């Protein structure tokens, strides 16, 4: 039996700001934006090429805004992914490379993707990882 992760709920304090960040800056596709009332709104977005989406909104989780940490976006070319995010206006840290074996797999991490100014209640991806062009 296969189990597939398809949706992650991320609590945010400002749904429109987070939606704008993910769709306009990071490039996620907007799948759903449904508002039933002032107490319920669901916004679902999917990264290009991903089978898993994120959902933000109002009345969808009891978790505190800003409490979710550890979202990972995976890219096959970390340098190109970082360049694209920077071009879109995302405040992205420098890439850190970790060599685990000579000439083999070289995972790299972008430590943080932040908004400017940073907000402790923002739902922002905290890491992107992928491989450098030398991936094996």
ABEGO torsion letter per residue (X at the ends): XBBBBABBBBBBABAAAAAAAAAAAAGBBBABBBBABAABBBBBBBBBGBABBBBBEBGABABBBGABBGBBBBBABAAAAAAAAAAAGBBBBBBBBBBABBGBBBBBBBABBBBOBBBAABBBBABBBBBBAABX
